[in-house]
Amino acid sequence: QVWKGARALLPDGLPLIGASGLPGLWLNLGHGASGWALACGSARALADQIAGKTPDIDLEGLGAQRF
């Protein structure tokens, strides 16, 4: 099998960060080519959401509800 280096990207180009709508299932995916650059900040914001805290950055428009 040949390695392709594909990067998961959603149709609108934005990542999906937040609750999935299913109990206990949280999402942090679809970062595309910016995956490594966004990984730590996205994980921190998601951890804040899971803990019931307000993230330091605005995640409006990055949740599953946009689909």
Distance bins in CASP14 RR format, pairs under 12 A and 6 or more apart:
PFRMAT RR
TARGET T0000
AUTHOR 0000-0000-0000
RMODE 2
METHOD distances of the structure
MODEL  1
5 32 0 0 0 0 0 1 0 0 0 0 0
5 33 0 0 0 0 0 1 0 0 0 0 0
6 30 0 0 0 0 0 1 0 0 0 0 0
6 32 0 0 0 0 1 0 0 0 0 0 0
6 33 0 0 0 0 0 1 0 0 0 0 0
7 13 0 0 0 0 0 1 0 0 0 0 0
7 15 0 0 0 0 0 1 0 0 0 0 0
7 29 0 0 0 0 0 1 0 0 0 0 0
7 30 0 0 0 0 1 0 0 0 0 0 0
7 31 1 0 0 1 0 0 0 0 0 0 0
7 32 1 1 0 0 0 0 0 0 0 0 0
7 33 1 0 1 0 0 0 0 0 0 0 0
7 34 0 0 0 0 1 0 0 0 0 0 0
7 35 1 0 0 1 0 0 0 0 0 0 0
7 36 0 0 0 0 1 0 0 0 0 0 0
7 37 0 0 0 0 0 1 0 0 0 0 0
7 38 0 0 0 0 0 1 0 0 0 0 0
8 15 0 0 0 0 1 0 0 0 0 0 0
8 16 0 0 0 0 1 0 0 0 0 0 0
8 27 0 0 0 0 0 1 0 0 0 0 0
8 28 0 0 0 0 0 1 0 0 0 0 0
8 29 1 0 0 1 0 0 0 0 0 0 0
8 30 1 0 1 0 0 0 0 0 0 0 0
8 31 1 0 0 1 0 0 0 0 0 0 0
8 32 1 0 1 0 0 0 0 0 0 0 0
8 33 0 0 0 0 0 1 0 0 0 0 0
8 34 0 0 0 0 0 1 0 0 0 0 0
8 35 0 0 0 0 1 0 0 0 0 0 0
9 15 0 0 0 0 1 0 0 0 0 0 0
9 16 0 0 0 0 0 1 0 0 0 0 0
9 29 0 0 0 0 1 0 0 0 0 0 0
9 30 1 0 1 0 0 0 0 0 0 0 0
9 31 1 0 0 1 0 0 0 0 0 0 0
9 32 1 0 1 0 0 0 0 0 0 0 0
9 33 1 0 0 1 0 0 0 0 0 0 0
9 34 0 0 0 0 1 0 0 0 0 0 0
9 35 0 0 0 0 1 0 0 0 0 0 0
10 16 1 0 0 1 0 0 0 0 0 0 0
10 17 0 0 0 0 0 1 0 0 0 0 0
10 27 0 0 0 0 0 1 0 0 0 0 0
10 29 0 0 0 0 1 0 0 0 0 0 0
10 30 1 0 1 0 0 0 0 0 0 0 0
10 31 0 0 0 0 1 0 0 0 0 0 0
10 32 0 0 0 0 1 0 0 0 0 0 0
10 61 0 0 0 0 0 1 0 0 0 0 0
10 62 0 0 0 0 0 1 0 0 0 0 0
10 63 0 0 0 0 0 1 0 0 0 0 0
10 64 0 0 0 0 0 1 0 0 0 0 0
10 66 0 0 0 0 1 0 0 0 0 0 0
10 67 0 0 0 0 1 0 0 0 0 0 0
11 30 0 0 0 0 0 1 0 0 0 0 0
11 32 0 0 0 0 0 1 0 0 0 0 0
11 66 0 0 0 0 0 1 0 0 0 0 0
11 67 0 0 0 0 1 0 0 0 0 0 0
12 30 0 0 0 0 0 1 0 0 0 0 0
12 32 0 0 0 0 0 1 0 0 0 0 0
12 61 0 0 0 0 1 0 0 0 0 0 0
12 62 0 0 0 0 0 1 0 0 0 0 0
12 63 0 0 0 0 0 1 0 0 0 0 0
12 66 1 0 0 1 0 0 0 0 0 0 0
12 67 0 0 0 0 1 0 0 0 0 0 0
13 29 0 0 0 0 0 1 0 0 0 0 0
13 30 1 0 0 1 0 0 0 0 0 0 0
13 31 0 0 0 0 1 0 0 0 0 0 0
13 32 1 0 0 1 0 0 0 0 0 0 0
13 33 0 0 0 0 1 0 0 0 0 0 0
13 34 0 0 0 0 1 0 0 0 0 0 0
13 35 0 0 0 0 0 1 0 0 0 0 0
13 38 0 0 0 0 0 1 0 0 0 0 0
13 61 0 0 0 0 0 1 0 0 0 0 0
13 62 0 0 0 0 0 1 0 0 0 0 0
13 66 0 0 0 0 0 1 0 0 0 0 0
14 29 0 0 0 0 0 1 0 0 0 0 0
14 30 0 0 0 0 1 0 0 0 0 0 0
14 31 0 0 0 0 1 0 0 0 0 0 0
14 32 0 0 0 0 1 0 0 0 0 0 0
14 34 0 0 0 0 0 1 0 0 0 0 0
14 38 0 0 0 0 0 1 0 0 0 0 0
14 42 0 0 0 0 0 1 0 0 0 0 0
14 59 0 0 0 0 0 1 0 0 0 0 0
14 60 0 0 0 0 0 1 0 0 0 0 0
14 61 1 0 0 1 0 0 0 0 0 0 0
14 62 1 0 0 1 0 0 0 0 0 0 0
14 63 0 0 0 0 1 0 0 0 0 0 0
14 64 0 0 0 0 0 1 0 0 0 0 0
14 66 1 0 0 1 0 0 0 0 0 0 0
14 67 0 0 0 0 0 1 0 0 0 0 0
15 27 0 0 0 0 1 0 0 0 0 0 0
15 28 1 0 0 1 0 0 0 0 0 0 0
15 29 1 0 0 1 0 0 0 0 0 0 0
15 30 1 0 1 0 0 0 0 0 0 0 0
15 31 1 0 1 0 0 0 0 0 0 0 0
15 32 1 0 0 1 0 0 0 0 0 0 0
15 33 0 0 0 0 0 1 0 0 0 0 0
15 34 1 0 0 1 0 0 0 0 0 0 0
15 35 1 0 0 1 0 0 0 0 0 0 0
15 37 0 0 0 0 0 1 0 0 0 0 0
15 38 1 0 0 1 0 0 0 0 0 0 0
15 39 0 0 0 0 0 1 0 0 0 0 0
15 41 0 0 0 0 0 1 0 0 0 0 0
15 42 1 0 0 1 0 0 0 0 0 0 0
15 43 0 0 0 0 0 1 0 0 0 0 0
15 45 0 0 0 0 0 1 0 0 0 0 0
15 46 0 0 0 0 0 1 0 0 0 0 0
15 57 0 0 0 0 0 1 0 0 0 0 0
15 59 0 0 0 0 1 0 0 0 0 0 0
15 61 0 0 0 0 0 1 0 0 0 0 0
15 62 1 0 0 1 0 0 0 0 0 0 0
15 63 0 0 0 0 1 0 0 0 0 0 0
15 64 0 0 0 0 0 1 0 0 0 0 0
15 66 0 0 0 0 0 1 0 0 0 0 0
16 25 0 0 0 0 0 1 0 0 0 0 0
16 26 0 0 0 0 0 1 0 0 0 0 0
16 27 1 0 1 0 0 0 0 0 0 0 0
16 28 1 0 0 1 0 0 0 0 0 0 0
16 29 1 0 1 0 0 0 0 0 0 0 0
16 30 1 0 1 0 0 0 0 0 0 0 0
16 31 0 0 0 0 1 0 0 0 0 0 0
16 32 0 0 0 0 0 1 0 0 0 0 0
16 38 0 0 0 0 0 1 0 0 0 0 0
16 42 0 0 0 0 1 0 0 0 0 0 0
16 46 0 0 0 0 0 1 0 0 0 0 0
16 59 0 0 0 0 0 1 0 0 0 0 0
16 61 0 0 0 0 1 0 0 0 0 0 0
16 62 1 0 0 1 0 0 0 0 0 0 0
16 63 1 0 1 0 0 0 0 0 0 0 0
16 64 1 0 0 1 0 0 0 0 0 0 0
16 65 0 0 0 0 0 1 0 0 0 0 0
16 66 0 0 0 0 1 0 0 0 0 0 0
16 67 0 0 0 0 1 0 0 0 0 0 0
17 26 0 0 0 0 1 0 0 0 0 0 0
17 27 1 0 0 1 0 0 0 0 0 0 0
17 28 1 0 1 0 0 0 0 0 0 0 0
17 29 0 0 0 0 1 0 0 0 0 0 0
17 30 0 0 0 0 1 0 0 0 0 0 0
17 31 0 0 0 0 1 0 0 0 0 0 0
17 35 0 0 0 0 0 1 0 0 0 0 0
17 38 0 0 0 0 1 0 0 0 0 0 0
17 39 0 0 0 0 0 1 0 0 0 0 0
17 41 0 0 0 0 1 0 0 0 0 0 0
17 42 1 0 1 0 0 0 0 0 0 0 0
17 43 0 0 0 0 1 0 0 0 0 0 0
17 44 0 0 0 0 0 1 0 0 0 0 0
17 45 1 0 0 1 0 0 0 0 0 0 0
17 46 1 0 1 0 0 0 0 0 0 0 0
17 47 0 0 0 0 0 1 0 0 0 0 0
17 48 0 0 0 0 0 1 0 0 0 0 0
17 49 0 0 0 0 1 0 0 0 0 0 0
17 50 0 0 0 0 0 1 0 0 0 0 0
17 55 0 0 0 0 1 0 0 0 0 0 0
17 57 0 0 0 0 1 0 0 0 0 0 0
17 58 0 0 0 0 0 1 0 0 0 0 0
17 59 1 0 1 0 0 0 0 0 0 0 0
17 60 0 0 0 0 0 1 0 0 0 0 0
17 61 0 0 0 0 1 0 0 0 0 0 0
17 62 1 0 1 0 0 0 0 0 0 0 0
17 63 1 0 0 1 0 0 0 0 0 0 0
17 64 0 0 0 0 1 0 0 0 0 0 0
17 65 0 0 0 0 0 1 0 0 0 0 0
17 66 0 0 0 0 0 1 0 0 0 0 0
18 24 0 0 0 0 0 1 0 0 0 0 0
18 25 0 0 0 0 1 0 0 0 0 0 0
18 26 1 0 1 0 0 0 0 0 0 0 0
18 27 1 0 1 0 0 0 0 0 0 0 0
18 28 1 0 0 1 0 0 0 0 0 0 0
18 29 0 0 0 0 1 0 0 0 0 0 0
18 42 0 0 0 0 1 0 0 0 0 0 0
18 43 0 0 0 0 0 1 0 0 0 0 0
18 45 0 0 0 0 1 0 0 0 0 0 0
18 46 1 0 1 0 0 0 0 0 0 0 0
18 47 0 0 0 0 0 1 0 0 0 0 0
18 48 0 0 0 0 0 1 0 0 0 0 0
18 49 1 0 1 0 0 0 0 0 0 0 0
18 50 0 0 0 0 1 0 0 0 0 0 0
18 52 0 0 0 0 0 1 0 0 0 0 0
18 55 0 0 0 0 1 0 0 0 0 0 0
18 59 1 0 0 1 0 0 0 0 0 0 0
18 60 0 0 0 0 0 1 0 0 0 0 0
18 61 0 0 0 0 0 1 0 0 0 0 0
18 62 1 0 0 1 0 0 0 0 0 0 0
18 63 1 0 1 0 0 0 0 0 0 0 0
18 64 1 0 0 1 0 0 0 0 0 0 0
18 65 0 0 0 0 1 0 0 0 0 0 0
18 66 0 0 0 0 0 1 0 0 0 0 0
19 25 1 0 0 1 0 0 0 0 0 0 0
19 26 1 0 1 0 0 0 0 0 0 0 0
19 27 1 0 0 1 0 0 0 0 0 0 0
19 28 0 0 0 0 0 1 0 0 0 0 0
19 46 0 0 0 0 1 0 0 0 0 0 0
19 49 1 0 0 1 0 0 0 0 0 0 0
19 50 0 0 0 0 1 0 0 0 0 0 0
19 52 0 0 0 0 0 1 0 0 0 0 0
19 59 0 0 0 0 0 1 0 0 0 0 0
19 62 0 0 0 0 0 1 0 0 0 0 0
19 63 1 0 0 1 0 0 0 0 0 0 0
19 64 1 0 0 1 0 0 0 0 0 0 0
19 65 0 0 0 0 1 0 0 0 0 0 0
20 26 1 0 0 1 0 0 0 0 0 0 0
20 27 1 0 1 0 0 0 0 0 0 0 0
20 28 0 0 0 0 0 1 0 0 0 0 0
20 29 0 0 0 0 0 1 0 0 0 0 0
20 46 0 0 0 0 0 1 0 0 0 0 0
20 49 0 0 0 0 0 1 0 0 0 0 0
20 50 0 0 0 0 0 1 0 0 0 0 0
20 63 0 0 0 0 1 0 0 0 0 0 0
20 64 1 0 1 0 0 0 0 0 0 0 0
20 65 0 0 0 0 0 1 0 0 0 0 0
20 67 0 0 0 0 0 1 0 0 0 0 0
21 27 0 0 0 0 1 0 0 0 0 0 0
21 63 0 0 0 0 1 0 0 0 0 0 0
21 64 1 0 0 1 0 0 0 0 0 0 0
21 65 0 0 0 0 1 0 0 0 0 0 0
21 67 0 0 0 0 0 1 0 0 0 0 0
22 64 0 0 0 0 1 0 0 0 0 0 0
24 49 0 0 0 0 0 1 0 0 0 0 0
24 50 0 0 0 0 1 0 0 0 0 0 0
25 46 0 0 0 0 0 1 0 0 0 0 0
25 50 0 0 0 0 0 1 0 0 0 0 0
25 64 0 0 0 0 1 0 0 0 0 0 0
26 42 0 0 0 0 0 1 0 0 0 0 0
26 43 0 0 0 0 0 1 0 0 0 0 0
26 45 0 0 0 0 0 1 0 0 0 0 0
26 46 1 0 1 0 0 0 0 0 0 0 0
26 47 0 0 0 0 1 0 0 0 0 0 0
26 48 0 0 0 0 0 1 0 0 0 0 0
26 49 1 0 0 1 0 0 0 0 0 0 0
26 50 1 0 1 0 0 0 0 0 0 0 0
26 51 0 0 0 0 0 1 0 0 0 0 0
26 52 0 0 0 0 0 1 0 0 0 0 0
26 59 0 0 0 0 0 1 0 0 0 0 0
26 63 0 0 0 0 0 1 0 0 0 0 0
26 64 0 0 0 0 1 0 0 0 0 0 0
27 42 0 0 0 0 0 1 0 0 0 0 0
27 43 0 0 0 0 0 1 0 0 0 0 0
27 45 0 0 0 0 0 1 0 0 0 0 0
27 46 0 0 0 0 1 0 0 0 0 0 0
27 49 0 0 0 0 0 1 0 0 0 0 0
27 50 0 0 0 0 0 1 0 0 0 0 0
27 59 0 0 0 0 0 1 0 0 0 0 0
27 62 0 0 0 0 1 0 0 0 0 0 0
27 63 1 0 0 1 0 0 0 0 0 0 0
27 64 1 0 0 1 0 0 0 0 0 0 0
27 65 0 0 0 0 0 1 0 0 0 0 0
27 66 0 0 0 0 0 1 0 0 0 0 0
27 67 0 0 0 0 0 1 0 0 0 0 0
28 35 0 0 0 0 0 1 0 0 0 0 0
28 38 0 0 0 0 1 0 0 0 0 0 0
28 39 0 0 0 0 1 0 0 0 0 0 0
28 40 0 0 0 0 0 1 0 0 0 0 0
28 41 0 0 0 0 1 0 0 0 0 0 0
28 42 1 0 1 0 0 0 0 0 0 0 0
28 43 1 0 0 1 0 0 0 0 0 0 0
28 44 0 0 0 0 0 1 0 0 0 0 0
28 45 0 0 0 0 1 0 0 0 0 0 0
28 46 1 0 1 0 0 0 0 0 0 0 0
28 47 0 0 0 0 1 0 0 0 0 0 0
28 49 0 0 0 0 1 0 0 0 0 0 0
28 50 0 0 0 0 0 1 0 0 0 0 0
28 59 0 0 0 0 0 1 0 0 0 0 0
28 62 0 0 0 0 1 0 0 0 0 0 0
28 63 0 0 0 0 0 1 0 0 0 0 0
28 64 0 0 0 0 0 1 0 0 0 0 0
29 35 0 0 0 0 1 0 0 0 0 0 0
29 38 0 0 0 0 0 1 0 0 0 0 0
29 39 0 0 0 0 0 1 0 0 0 0 0
29 42 0 0 0 0 1 0 0 0 0 0 0
29 43 0 0 0 0 0 1 0 0 0 0 0
29 46 0 0 0 0 0 1 0 0 0 0 0
29 62 0 0 0 0 0 1 0 0 0 0 0
29 63 0 0 0 0 0 1 0 0 0 0 0
29 64 0 0 0 0 0 1 0 0 0 0 0
30 38 0 0 0 0 1 0 0 0 0 0 0
30 39 0 0 0 0 0 1 0 0 0 0 0
30 42 0 0 0 0 1 0 0 0 0 0 0
30 62 0 0 0 0 0 1 0 0 0 0 0
30 63 0 0 0 0 0 1 0 0 0 0 0
30 64 0 0 0 0 0 1 0 0 0 0 0
31 37 0 0 0 0 1 0 0 0 0 0 0
31 38 1 0 1 0 0 0 0 0 0 0 0
31 39 1 0 0 1 0 0 0 0 0 0 0
31 40 0 0 0 0 0 1 0 0 0 0 0
31 41 0 0 0 0 0 1 0 0 0 0 0
31 42 1 0 0 1 0 0 0 0 0 0 0
31 43 0 0 0 0 0 1 0 0 0 0 0
31 62 0 0 0 0 0 1 0 0 0 0 0
32 38 0 0 0 0 1 0 0 0 0 0 0
32 39 0 0 0 0 0 1 0 0 0 0 0
32 42 0 0 0 0 0 1 0 0 0 0 0
34 40 0 0 0 0 0 1 0 0 0 0 0
34 41 0 0 0 0 0 1 0 0 0 0 0
34 42 0 0 0 0 1 0 0 0 0 0 0
35 41 0 0 0 0 0 1 0 0 0 0 0
35 42 0 0 0 0 1 0 0 0 0 0 0
35 43 0 0 0 0 0 1 0 0 0 0 0
36 42 0 0 0 0 0 1 0 0 0 0 0
36 43 0 0 0 0 0 1 0 0 0 0 0
38 44 0 0 0 0 0 1 0 0 0 0 0
38 45 0 0 0 0 1 0 0 0 0 0 0
38 46 0 0 0 0 0 1 0 0 0 0 0
38 57 0 0 0 0 0 1 0 0 0 0 0
38 59 0 0 0 0 0 1 0 0 0 0 0
38 62 0 0 0 0 0 1 0 0 0 0 0
39 45 0 0 0 0 0 1 0 0 0 0 0
39 46 0 0 0 0 0 1 0 0 0 0 0
40 46 0 0 0 0 0 1 0 0 0 0 0
40 47 0 0 0 0 0 1 0 0 0 0 0
40 57 0 0 0 0 0 1 0 0 0 0 0
41 47 0 0 0 0 1 0 0 0 0 0 0
41 48 0 0 0 0 0 1 0 0 0 0 0
41 55 0 0 0 0 1 0 0 0 0 0 0
41 56 0 0 0 0 1 0 0 0 0 0 0
41 57 1 0 0 1 0 0 0 0 0 0 0
41 59 0 0 0 0 0 1 0 0 0 0 0
41 62 0 0 0 0 0 1 0 0 0 0 0
42 48 0 0 0 0 0 1 0 0 0 0 0
42 49 0 0 0 0 0 1 0 0 0 0 0
42 55 0 0 0 0 1 0 0 0 0 0 0
42 56 0 0 0 0 0 1 0 0 0 0 0
42 57 0 0 0 0 1 0 0 0 0 0 0
42 59 0 0 0 0 1 0 0 0 0 0 0
42 62 0 0 0 0 1 0 0 0 0 0 0
42 63 0 0 0 0 0 1 0 0 0 0 0
43 49 0 0 0 0 0 1 0 0 0 0 0
43 50 0 0 0 0 0 1 0 0 0 0 0
43 55 0 0 0 0 0 1 0 0 0 0 0
44 50 0 0 0 0 0 1 0 0 0 0 0
44 51 0 0 0 0 0 1 0 0 0 0 0
44 53 0 0 0 0 0 1 0 0 0 0 0
44 55 1 0 0 1 0 0 0 0 0 0 0
44 56 1 0 0 1 0 0 0 0 0 0 0
44 57 0 0 0 0 1 0 0 0 0 0 0
44 59 0 0 0 0 0 1 0 0 0 0 0
45 51 0 0 0 0 0 1 0 0 0 0 0
45 52 0 0 0 0 0 1 0 0 0 0 0
45 53 0 0 0 0 1 0 0 0 0 0 0
45 54 0 0 0 0 1 0 0 0 0 0 0
45 55 1 1 0 0 0 0 0 0 0 0 0
45 56 1 0 0 1 0 0 0 0 0 0 0
45 57 1 0 1 0 0 0 0 0 0 0 0
45 58 0 0 0 0 1 0 0 0 0 0 0
45 59 1 0 1 0 0 0 0 0 0 0 0
45 60 0 0 0 0 0 1 0 0 0 0 0
45 62 0 0 0 0 1 0 0 0 0 0 0
45 63 0 0 0 0 0 1 0 0 0 0 0
46 52 0 0 0 0 0 1 0 0 0 0 0
46 53 0 0 0 0 0 1 0 0 0 0 0
46 55 1 0 0 1 0 0 0 0 0 0 0
46 57 0 0 0 0 0 1 0 0 0 0 0
46 59 0 0 0 0 1 0 0 0 0 0 0
46 62 0 0 0 0 0 1 0 0 0 0 0
46 63 0 0 0 0 0 1 0 0 0 0 0
47 53 0 0 0 0 1 0 0 0 0 0 0
47 55 0 0 0 0 1 0 0 0 0 0 0
47 56 0 0 0 0 0 1 0 0 0 0 0
48 54 1 0 0 1 0 0 0 0 0 0 0
48 55 1 0 1 0 0 0 0 0 0 0 0
48 56 1 0 0 1 0 0 0 0 0 0 0
48 57 0 0 0 0 1 0 0 0 0 0 0
48 58 0 0 0 0 0 1 0 0 0 0 0
48 59 0 0 0 0 1 0 0 0 0 0 0
49 55 1 0 0 1 0 0 0 0 0 0 0
49 56 0 0 0 0 0 1 0 0 0 0 0
49 57 0 0 0 0 0 1 0 0 0 0 0
49 59 1 0 0 1 0 0 0 0 0 0 0
49 62 0 0 0 0 0 1 0 0 0 0 0
49 63 0 0 0 0 0 1 0 0 0 0 0
54 60 0 0 0 0 0 1 0 0 0 0 0
55 62 0 0 0 0 0 1 0 0 0 0 0
59 65 0 0 0 0 0 1 0 0 0 0 0
59 66 0 0 0 0 0 1 0 0 0 0 0
60 66 0 0 0 0 1 0 0 0 0 0 0
61 67 0 0 0 0 0 1 0 0 0 0 0
END
